[in-house]
Amino acid sequence: MPAKPEPTLTASEKTKAAWLIARMAKRAVAGPEVDQSDLEKKLDRLLDAARKREAEAQSPR
């Protein structure tokens, strides 16, 4: 599957992404057996919403 293009993030989306990545890093320090799938799903949803927002903004009305 080809990689999805990275969307342009708003300031709010950048902040949320940074917060989630920081939480993932904190869990990674706790050990490899700690589950991070919930945070990965949240980050994926955030990026998917940004892609959708960007596509709607670029589409002709």
DSSP file (Angstrom, degrees, kcal/mol; ACC not computed):
  #  RESIDUE AA STRUCTURE BP1 BP2  ACC     N-H-->O    O-->H-N    N-H-->O    O-->H-N    TCO  KAPPA ALPHA  PHI   PSI    X-CA   Y-CA   Z-CA
    1    1 A M              0   0    0      0, 0.0     3,-0.1     0, 0.0     2,-0.0   0.000 360.0 360.0 360.0 129.1    0.0    0.0    0.0
    2    2 A P        -     0   0    0      0, 0.0     2,-0.1     0, 0.0     0, 0.0  -0.348 360.0 -98.6 -69.9 151.3    1.5    3.4   -1.0
    3    3 A A        -     0   0    0      1,-0.1     3,-0.0    -2,-0.0     0, 0.0  -0.429  36.9-117.9 -69.6 141.6    2.1    5.9    1.8
    4    4 A K        -     0   0    0     -2,-0.1    -1,-0.1     1,-0.1     2,-0.1  -0.565  34.2-104.0 -78.4 143.0   -0.5    8.6    2.2
    5    5 A P        -     0   0    0      0, 0.0    -1,-0.1     0, 0.0    46,-0.0  -0.389  37.2-109.7 -66.3 144.8    0.6   12.1    1.6
    6    6 A E        -     0   0    0     -2,-0.1     2,-0.1     1,-0.1     3,-0.0  -0.609  34.7-134.2 -77.2 129.3    1.1   14.1    4.8
    7    7 A P        -     0   0    0      0, 0.0     2,-0.5     0, 0.0    44,-0.1  -0.378  22.4-100.8 -79.5 160.4   -1.5   16.8    5.1
    8    8 A T        -     0   0    0     42,-0.2     2,-0.3    -2,-0.1    46,-0.1  -0.722  45.7-143.2 -77.2 124.7   -0.9   20.4    6.1
    9    9 A L        -     0   0    0     -2,-0.5     2,-0.1     1,-0.1    38,-0.0  -0.665   1.6-130.1 -95.6 146.0   -1.8   20.6    9.8
   10   10 A T     >  -     0   0    0     -2,-0.3     4,-2.5     1,-0.1     5,-0.2  -0.347  36.5 -99.7 -78.6 170.8   -3.5   23.5   11.6
   11   11 A A  H  > S+     0   0    0      1,-0.2     4,-2.1     2,-0.2     5,-0.1   0.898 125.6  50.1 -60.0 -40.9   -2.0   24.9   14.8
   12   12 A S  H  > S+     0   0    0      1,-0.2     4,-2.4     2,-0.2    -1,-0.2   0.913 110.9  48.3 -64.6 -42.9   -4.5   22.9   16.8
   13   13 A E  H  > S+     0   0    0      1,-0.2     4,-2.5     2,-0.2    -2,-0.2   0.879 110.2  52.2 -66.4 -37.8   -3.8   19.7   14.9
   14   14 A K  H  X S+     0   0    0     -4,-2.5     4,-2.6     2,-0.2    -1,-0.2   0.908 110.3  48.8 -62.9 -41.6    0.0   20.2   15.4
   15   15 A T  H  X S+     0   0    0     -4,-2.1     4,-2.3     2,-0.2    -2,-0.2   0.929 112.5  47.0 -64.7 -45.6   -0.5   20.6   19.1
   16   16 A K  H  X S+     0   0    0     -4,-2.4     4,-2.3     2,-0.2    -2,-0.2   0.905 113.0  49.3 -63.0 -41.6   -2.7   17.5   19.4
   17   17 A A  H  X S+     0   0    0     -4,-2.5     4,-2.6     2,-0.2     5,-0.2   0.919 110.9  49.6 -64.2 -43.5   -0.2   15.5   17.4
   18   18 A A  H  X S+     0   0    0     -4,-2.6     4,-2.3     1,-0.2    -1,-0.2   0.901 110.8  50.5 -61.8 -40.7    2.7   16.7   19.5
   19   19 A W  H  X S+     0   0    0     -4,-2.3     4,-2.1     2,-0.2    -2,-0.2   0.922 112.1  46.5 -63.2 -44.7    0.8   15.8   22.7
   20   20 A L  H  X S+     0   0    0     -4,-2.3     4,-2.2     2,-0.2    -2,-0.2   0.907 112.6  49.6 -65.9 -41.5    0.0   12.3   21.4
   21   21 A I  H  X S+     0   0    0     -4,-2.6     4,-2.3     1,-0.2    -1,-0.2   0.887 110.0  51.7 -65.4 -38.2    3.6   11.7   20.2
   22   22 A A  H  X S+     0   0    0     -4,-2.3     4,-2.2    -5,-0.2    -1,-0.2   0.907 110.0  48.8 -64.2 -40.8    4.9   12.8   23.6
   23   23 A R  H  X S+     0   0    0     -4,-2.1     4,-2.1     2,-0.2    -2,-0.2   0.883 110.3  51.7 -65.0 -37.9    2.6   10.4   25.4
   24   24 A M  H  X S+     0   0    0     -4,-2.2     4,-2.1     2,-0.2    -2,-0.2   0.900 109.6  49.7 -64.7 -40.0    3.8    7.6   23.0
   25   25 A A  H  X S+     0   0    0     -4,-2.3     4,-1.7     2,-0.2    -2,-0.2   0.901 108.9  52.2 -65.1 -40.4    7.4    8.4   23.9
   26   26 A K  H  X S+     0   0    0     -4,-2.2     4,-1.0     1,-0.2    -1,-0.2   0.903 111.0  47.3 -62.5 -40.9    6.6    8.3   27.6
   27   27 A R  H  X S+     0   0    0     -4,-2.1     4,-0.7     1,-0.2     3,-0.3   0.861 107.0  57.3 -68.3 -34.3    5.0    4.9   27.2
   28   28 A A  H >< S+     0   0    0     -4,-2.1     3,-0.7     1,-0.2    -1,-0.2   0.858 102.4  55.0 -64.6 -33.8    8.0    3.7   25.2
   29   29 A V  H 3< S+     0   0    0     -4,-1.7    -1,-0.2     1,-0.2    -2,-0.2   0.829  99.0  62.9 -65.9 -31.1   10.3    4.6   28.1
   30   30 A A  H 3< S-     0   0    0     -4,-1.0    -1,-0.2    -3,-0.3    -2,-0.2   0.746 122.5 -80.3 -67.6 -23.0    8.1    2.4   30.3
   31   31 A G    X<  -     0   0    0     -4,-0.7     3,-1.2    -3,-0.7    -1,-0.2  -0.587  35.6 -85.0 138.3 161.3    9.1   -0.7   28.2
   32   32 A P  T 3  S+     0   0    0      0, 0.0    -1,-0.1     0, 0.0    -3,-0.1   0.681 116.5  64.9 -72.3 -16.9    8.4   -2.5   25.0
   33   33 A E  T 3  S+     0   0    0     -3,-0.1     2,-0.4     2,-0.1    -5,-0.1   0.518  76.6 106.3 -84.6  -3.5    5.5   -4.5   26.5
   34   34 A V  S <  S-     0   0    0     -3,-1.2     2,-0.3    -7,-0.2    -3,-0.1  -0.625  74.7-122.9 -79.8 130.7    3.4   -1.3   27.0
   35   35 A D        +     0   0    0     -2,-0.4     4,-0.1     1,-0.1    -2,-0.1  -0.571  35.1 169.1 -78.3 129.3    0.5   -1.1   24.6
   36   36 A Q     >  +     0   0    0     -2,-0.3     4,-2.2     2,-0.1     3,-0.5   0.260  45.6 108.3-117.8   7.9    0.4    2.1   22.4
   37   37 A S  H  > S+     0   0    0      1,-0.2     4,-2.2     2,-0.2     5,-0.2   0.829  75.2  56.8 -61.4 -33.0   -2.2    1.1   19.9
   38   38 A D  H  > S+     0   0    0      1,-0.2     4,-1.8     2,-0.2    -1,-0.2   0.909 110.1  44.3 -65.0 -40.4   -4.8    3.5   21.4
   39   39 A L  H  > S+     0   0    0     -3,-0.5     4,-2.2     2,-0.2    -2,-0.2   0.866 111.6  53.5 -71.6 -35.5   -2.5    6.5   20.9
   40   40 A E  H  X S+     0   0    0     -4,-2.2     4,-2.4     2,-0.2    -2,-0.2   0.898 108.9  49.7 -64.1 -40.0   -1.6    5.3   17.4
   41   41 A K  H  X S+     0   0    0     -4,-2.2     4,-2.6     2,-0.2    -2,-0.2   0.899 109.7  51.0 -65.4 -40.7   -5.2    5.1   16.4
   42   42 A K  H  X S+     0   0    0     -4,-1.8     4,-2.1     2,-0.2    -2,-0.2   0.909 111.4  47.6 -63.3 -41.3   -5.9    8.6   17.8
   43   43 A L  H  X S+     0   0    0     -4,-2.2     4,-2.3     2,-0.2    -2,-0.2   0.900 111.3  50.9 -66.6 -40.3   -3.0   10.0   15.8
   44   44 A D  H  X S+     0   0    0     -4,-2.4     4,-2.5     2,-0.2    -2,-0.2   0.911 110.5  49.2 -62.4 -42.4   -4.2    8.1   12.6
   45   45 A R  H  X S+     0   0    0     -4,-2.6     4,-2.4     2,-0.2    -2,-0.2   0.895 110.1  51.8 -63.9 -39.6   -7.7    9.6   13.1
   46   46 A L  H  X S+     0   0    0     -4,-2.1     4,-1.9     2,-0.2    -2,-0.2   0.923 112.6  44.5 -62.5 -45.1   -6.2   13.1   13.5
   47   47 A L  H  X S+     0   0    0     -4,-2.3     4,-2.3     2,-0.2    -2,-0.2   0.873 112.2  52.4 -68.7 -37.3   -4.2   12.8   10.3
   48   48 A D  H  X S+     0   0    0     -4,-2.5     4,-2.3     2,-0.2    -2,-0.2   0.904 109.5  49.5 -64.0 -40.8   -7.2   11.3    8.4
   49   49 A A  H  X S+     0   0    0     -4,-2.4     4,-2.5     2,-0.2    -2,-0.2   0.881 110.5  50.5 -65.2 -37.7   -9.4   14.2    9.5
   50   50 A A  H  X S+     0   0    0     -4,-1.9     4,-2.5     2,-0.2    -2,-0.2   0.896 110.1  49.8 -67.1 -39.7   -6.7   16.7    8.4
   51   51 A R  H  X S+     0   0    0     -4,-2.3     4,-2.4     2,-0.2    -2,-0.2   0.917 112.3  47.9 -62.6 -42.6   -6.5   14.9    5.0
   52   52 A K  H  X S+     0   0    0     -4,-2.3     4,-2.3     2,-0.2    -2,-0.2   0.919 112.0  48.9 -65.0 -43.8  -10.3   15.1    4.6
   53   53 A R  H  X S+     0   0    0     -4,-2.5     4,-1.9     1,-0.2    -1,-0.2   0.915 112.7  48.3 -61.3 -43.6  -10.3   18.8    5.6
   54   54 A E  H  X S+     0   0    0     -4,-2.5     4,-1.4     1,-0.2    -2,-0.2   0.891 110.9  50.3 -65.6 -40.2   -7.6   19.6    3.1
   55   55 A A  H  X S+     0   0    0     -4,-2.4     4,-1.2     1,-0.2    -1,-0.2   0.889 110.6  49.6 -66.1 -39.3   -9.3   17.7    0.3
   56   56 A E  H  < S+     0   0    0     -4,-2.3    -1,-0.2     1,-0.2    -2,-0.2   0.863 109.3  52.2 -67.3 -34.8  -12.6   19.5    1.0
   57   57 A A  H  < S+     0   0    0     -4,-1.9    -1,-0.2     1,-0.2    -2,-0.2   0.814 112.2  46.0 -70.6 -29.2  -10.8   22.8    0.9
   58   58 A Q  H  < S+     0   0    0     -4,-1.4    -1,-0.2    -5,-0.1    -2,-0.2   0.655  92.0  96.5 -88.0 -17.0   -9.2   22.0   -2.4
   59   59 A S  S  < S-     0   0    0     -4,-1.2     2,-0.1    -5,-0.1    -3,-0.0  -0.481  82.2-109.6 -76.9 143.6  -12.3   20.7   -4.1
   60   60 A P              0   0    0      0, 0.0    -1,-0.1     0, 0.0    -2,-0.1  -0.408 360.0 360.0 -70.1 148.0  -14.3   23.2   -6.3
   61   61 A R              0   0    0     -2,-0.1    -2,-0.0     0, 0.0     0, 0.0   0.440 360.0 360.0 -94.3 360.0  -17.6   24.2   -4.9
